[in-house]
């Protein structure tokens, strides 16, 4: 299993999951042209995408979705509406060929915000962004994955120093907002196990965080929890630069 994070952040999100002959796009918060350019760079095309999974209806996750006319689109209730849209339910797994996809319910100011857990016969990938916290149920389901793409949105001190309105800051820090670096790191310390090899910190704020700070905070927390980082890759997903992860040899 491998993944291509084309874009991650408040200016647009799109991630392609590839496993053998399966190609699944998570969100399309970038333009069709941007998507086509990214796909072309990995010798692929929109026609090869089997279906699109939507996490929720905010514009940075669905900006380009209207340009897609034939590819099946899956998401939660009230997230989107079109002829090829199919509603999926939290905690009701479904299979596509050899791959099992489990939607999980998140906490965000959207109708039915979802994260996703992908499993084949050997590997497990967890994709979670846009949530104020993680429930114990979700943490158990996400435990000991091979790969994590997890939101690490902001540093609290930096967020409070921004010129954003108070209500926006409160919304971001609430249980229906976004996870901070500290929150993400603590959750990771409870979820990663001996099978975990890669962590990508995602949806990083350009105003209230830095890529370096998110990564450093995570590493310091895991080291404090006595977690060995020798065989663990920790990277940050970028807003304007594609990141490639997973088992890139297959």
C-alpha positions as CSV (number, residue, x, y, z in Angstrom):
1,X,0.0,0.0,0.0
2,X,1.3,3.5,-0.9
3,X,-0.1,7.0,-0.8
4,X,0.4,10.3,-2.5
5,X,-0.5,13.4,-0.5
6,X,-1.0,15.9,-3.2
7,X,-2.1,18.7,-0.9
8,X,-2.8,19.1,2.8
9,X,-4.0,22.2,4.6
10,X,-6.6,24.9,4.6
11,X,-6.0,25.8,1.0
12,X,-6.9,22.4,-0.3
13,X,-6.7,18.7,0.4
14,X,-6.3,15.6,-1.8
15,X,-4.6,12.2,-1.1
16,X,-4.4,9.2,-3.4
17,X,-4.3,5.7,-1.9
18,X,-2.9,3.1,-4.1
19,X,-2.9,-0.7,-3.4
20,X,-2.3,-3.1,-6.2
21,X,-4.9,-2.3,-8.8
22,X,-7.0,-0.1,-6.5
23,X,-6.8,3.7,-6.6
24,X,-8.9,5.8,-4.1
25,X,-8.8,9.5,-3.9
26,X,-9.6,11.1,-0.5
27,X,-11.1,14.6,-0.9
28,X,-10.7,16.9,-3.9
29,X,-10.1,20.3,-2.4
30,X,-7.9,21.3,-5.3
31,X,-8.8,22.1,-8.9
32,X,-9.2,19.4,-11.5
33,X,-6.1,20.9,-13.3
34,X,-4.0,20.6,-10.2
35,X,-5.2,17.0,-9.7
36,X,-4.4,16.1,-13.3
37,X,-1.0,17.6,-13.0
38,X,-0.2,15.5,-9.8
39,X,-1.6,12.4,-11.4
40,X,0.5,12.9,-14.6
41,X,3.6,13.2,-12.5
42,X,3.0,9.7,-11.2
43,X,2.0,8.4,-14.6
44,X,-1.7,8.1,-13.7
45,X,-4.9,9.8,-14.7
46,X,-8.4,10.6,-13.4
47,X,-9.8,7.7,-15.4
48,X,-7.8,5.3,-13.2
49,X,-9.4,6.5,-10.0
50,X,-11.9,3.9,-8.8
51,X,-13.8,6.2,-6.5
52,X,-13.5,9.3,-4.3
53,X,-14.0,9.4,-0.5
54,X,-15.1,12.7,1.0
55,X,-14.2,13.5,4.6
56,X,-16.7,16.4,4.9
57,X,-18.2,19.3,3.0
58,X,-15.9,22.2,3.7
59,X,-14.5,23.9,0.6
60,X,-10.9,23.0,1.2
61,X,-12.0,19.3,0.8
62,X,-14.5,19.5,-2.1
63,X,-13.4,22.5,-4.2
64,X,-12.9,20.5,-7.3
65,X,-15.5,17.8,-6.9
66,X,-18.0,19.4,-9.3
67,X,-15.5,18.8,-12.1
68,X,-15.9,15.0,-11.6
69,X,-18.9,13.6,-13.5
70,X,-18.5,9.8,-13.7
71,X,-16.3,8.6,-10.9
72,X,-18.3,7.3,-7.9
73,X,-18.1,9.5,-4.9
74,X,-18.6,8.2,-1.3
75,X,-19.2,10.2,1.8
76,X,-21.4,10.8,4.9
77,X,-25.0,11.9,4.9
78,X,-25.5,15.5,3.7
79,X,-21.9,15.8,2.7
80,X,-22.6,16.1,-1.0
81,X,-25.3,15.4,-3.5
82,X,-25.0,14.3,-7.1
83,X,-26.1,11.4,-9.3
84,X,-23.0,9.3,-8.6
85,X,-22.9,10.1,-4.8
86,X,-23.2,7.1,-2.4
87,X,-23.8,7.6,1.3
88,X,-21.6,5.5,3.7
89,X,-22.2,5.1,7.4
90,X,-19.6,5.5,10.2
91,X,-18.3,2.1,11.5
92,X,-19.9,0.2,8.7
93,X,-17.0,-1.3,6.7
94,X,-17.2,-2.0,3.0
95,X,-14.9,-3.9,0.6
96,X,-13.6,-2.9,-2.7
97,X,-11.8,-5.8,-4.3
98,X,-9.2,-6.9,-1.8
99,X,-9.3,-3.7,0.3
100,X,-11.5,-3.1,3.3
101,X,-12.4,0.5,4.1
102,X,-13.8,1.5,7.5
103,X,-15.3,5.0,7.9
104,X,-15.0,6.4,11.4
105,X,-16.9,9.3,12.9
106,X,-14.9,12.4,13.8
107,X,-15.7,15.6,15.7
108,X,-15.8,18.6,13.4
109,X,-18.3,21.4,12.6
110,X,-19.6,19.5,9.6
111,X,-22.6,17.3,8.9
112,X,-20.9,13.9,9.0
113,X,-17.2,14.3,9.3
114,X,-15.3,11.0,8.6
115,X,-11.9,9.5,8.9
116,X,-10.9,6.3,7.1
117,X,-9.0,3.1,8.0
118,X,-7.8,1.0,5.1
119,X,-6.8,-2.6,5.5
120,X,-5.5,-5.3,3.1
121,X,-4.2,-8.7,4.1
122,X,-0.9,-7.3,5.4
123,X,-1.2,-3.6,6.1
124,X,-3.3,-0.9,7.7
125,X,-3.4,2.8,6.9
126,X,-5.2,5.4,9.1
127,X,-6.4,8.7,7.6
128,X,-7.7,11.3,10.2
129,X,-7.9,15.0,9.7
130,X,-10.4,17.8,10.7
131,X,-11.4,16.7,14.2
132,X,-11.2,18.3,17.6
133,X,-10.4,15.1,19.4
134,X,-10.2,11.3,19.0
135,X,-12.6,9.0,20.9
136,X,-11.3,5.9,22.7
137,X,-13.3,3.9,20.2
138,X,-11.4,5.4,17.2
139,X,-8.1,5.1,19.0
140,X,-8.7,1.4,19.5
141,X,-9.7,0.9,15.8
142,X,-6.7,2.9,14.7
143,X,-4.2,1.1,17.0
144,X,-0.9,-0.2,15.6
145,X,-1.4,0.8,12.0
146,X,1.5,0.6,9.5
147,X,0.9,4.2,8.3
148,X,-0.8,7.2,9.9
149,X,-1.9,10.4,8.1
150,X,-3.0,12.4,11.1
151,X,-3.9,16.0,11.6
152,X,-1.5,18.2,13.6
153,X,-3.1,21.5,12.8
154,X,-1.8,24.2,15.1
155,X,0.4,25.3,18.0
156,X,-1.9,26.8,20.6
157,X,0.4,29.8,21.5
158,X,0.9,30.7,17.8
159,X,-2.9,30.4,17.2
160,X,-3.7,32.7,20.1
161,X,-1.2,35.3,18.7
162,X,-2.8,35.4,15.3
163,X,-5.1,38.2,14.2
164,X,-8.1,35.9,13.7
165,X,-11.3,36.8,15.5
166,X,-11.7,35.3,19.0
167,X,-14.6,33.1,17.9
168,X,-12.5,31.6,15.2
169,X,-9.7,30.8,17.6
170,X,-12.2,29.3,20.0
171,X,-13.8,27.2,17.2
172,X,-10.4,25.8,16.1
173,X,-9.5,24.8,19.7
174,X,-12.9,23.3,20.5
175,X,-13.9,19.7,20.3
176,X,-15.5,20.5,16.9
177,X,-12.3,22.1,15.5
178,X,-8.8,20.9,14.8
179,X,-6.2,19.0,16.8
180,X,-3.1,20.8,18.0
181,X,0.4,19.5,17.7
182,X,0.3,18.5,21.4
183,X,-3.0,16.6,21.0
184,X,-1.9,14.8,17.9
185,X,1.3,13.8,19.5
186,X,-0.4,12.4,22.6
187,X,-2.9,10.4,20.6
188,X,-0.1,9.0,18.4
189,X,1.8,7.9,21.5
190,X,-1.2,5.8,22.5
191,X,-1.9,4.4,19.0
192,X,1.4,3.5,17.3
193,X,2.8,0.0,17.9
194,X,5.4,-2.4,16.6
195,X,3.9,-2.4,13.1
196,X,4.0,1.3,12.7
197,X,6.6,2.5,10.3
198,X,5.4,5.9,9.0
199,X,3.6,9.0,10.4
200,X,2.6,11.9,8.2
201,X,1.4,15.0,10.2
202,X,-1.3,16.7,8.1
203,X,-3.5,19.7,7.7
204,X,-0.8,21.9,9.2
205,X,-1.8,25.6,9.6
206,X,0.4,28.0,7.6
207,X,-0.4,30.9,10.1
208,X,-0.5,29.1,13.4
209,X,2.1,26.4,13.0
210,X,5.2,25.4,11.1
211,X,6.2,22.1,9.6
212,X,9.3,22.0,11.7
213,X,7.4,22.7,14.9
214,X,4.8,20.0,14.2
215,X,7.5,17.4,13.6
216,X,9.6,18.4,16.6
217,X,6.6,18.4,19.0
218,X,5.7,15.0,17.8
219,X,9.2,13.5,18.2
220,X,9.7,15.1,21.6
221,X,6.4,13.6,22.9
222,X,7.1,10.2,21.6
223,X,10.6,10.2,23.1
224,X,9.1,11.3,26.4
225,X,6.8,8.3,26.2
226,X,9.8,6.0,25.7
227,X,8.9,5.2,22.1
228,X,11.8,4.2,20.0
229,X,12.1,6.4,16.9
230,X,14.9,4.5,15.2
231,X,12.6,2.7,12.8
232,X,9.8,5.3,12.7
233,X,9.6,7.8,9.9
234,X,7.9,11.1,10.9
235,X,7.3,13.6,8.2
236,X,4.9,16.5,7.5
237,X,2.4,16.7,4.7
238,X,2.7,19.9,2.7
239,X,0.2,22.3,1.2
240,X,1.9,22.8,-2.1
241,X,4.4,19.9,-2.4
242,X,3.4,16.3,-3.0
243,X,4.5,13.8,-0.4
244,X,4.9,10.1,-1.1
245,X,4.6,7.4,1.6
246,X,3.7,3.8,2.3
247,X,5.4,0.8,0.8
248,X,6.9,2.5,-2.2
249,X,8.6,-0.8,-3.4
250,X,5.2,-2.3,-4.4
